[in-house]
Amino acid sequence: MPIRSLAAALAGIVVLGCSRADANAQASTAPAAQAEPATRTQEPQVTGAVGFPWGTPYDSLVARRGAPGMEQSEAEGVRAMMYEDRVLGREAAALFFVHPRHGMMRGGYVAPFNGPADCAIVLQGLDNIITRRYPTLAGEARGTEGTTAQICQAVLSGQGAYGKVWNDPANGARIMLVVMPNGSGAMLTYTTAQADAWERRKNDARF
């Protein structure tokens, strides 16, 4: 298993998920006059993750993939699950967040790398996958700038973090590609508006 623990693998996803959820919450309180008109005919593109549609129940996911290699309980009975998988021809971990009422609301992969050069290969490879699969979704890069090699060199030396987000305006789903400072893997996460709301409720409960 390339990931040492489920908690470590989830840490970066939760950090980014919280920040994006907060941003969405602020945007929802903006004056209506500033909102862009909705496109009624637009169809959702990001409709699931890791081969499963949004809303897949826990039992259905386990029936198809088997018992998870690791599982962690989260707020509201959400189950965070990890499976061994392969991405870009290398060992990886597949992650799922399954709500007891809403079903699967977040999923993705953690693809490990070894050093800056390997990081650049993984980062560019995952970016290419999303760009080819969702050509009409515009990606927004955040954090460290430069080529993938420069980004990985800076991030792995602890000088910053990198993230790229593709938003699906039709259903509020997002795809997030993240490399955390001093990290050992790139995280590709597909997430929903329901997952954002869950993150906000979870964070509010801490205060």
Steps between C-alpha positions, in 0.01 A plus 500: 500500500660829394315706761613454859170586666150603408519805725813629327348450156181687595674797662573696183158430351324623813712817512416589142141390540452732795649800321292442188185442706555831679548675167178353366313603813619860460406500134148382583446810717597744224228736367278339239579779256860382483412139421548366151179385328451124512522293184187285516603266222842423645549137598726391788834357392655395831242239598706268718845383599720192462239321290203563731218755457428754770265358762623139479414335837770350719369144455498531121855632494626220726309238301691602190844579639509279808590598853722811512863466595449776754193678630453801728183639660428869449234747615133415435583136443701566185739217418837582345625192315828412335573234237816397320481602135715602202527838328743597222632146504613519862367398840258748649221527755134555416302698757124529558290708738155344545220672693233275657218701334661662196724211397837553336566875489879514454760272351836499331854374493829554677786429260842473669823632355869488585672837476440815293552342157254219569260753655501698175415187301209413728370857522503550124354155438203559731444848356496351149241240603258768621561731205426221253198367690343843562618726215233766559579551870755774564763424762609763752849458646571619855814535704849443363543604135727379220554181303415169664870447568530841668180446697614162629846629590350784705223298663719206597751736660220639717485838326133487409204290394330447166143439400293508184120505503251419223145612582187350348246788506210270419501315833762668721736203483875559480819318417806592708861409426722572801861460610567599861831635636756224557243251371562156357202479266259698283133497597233501230161552663149517357258668739141623518302792639366257762855430612558876533190535720618207710844663543334823618281319753798302625712813542218696666460221757859558617424848633 
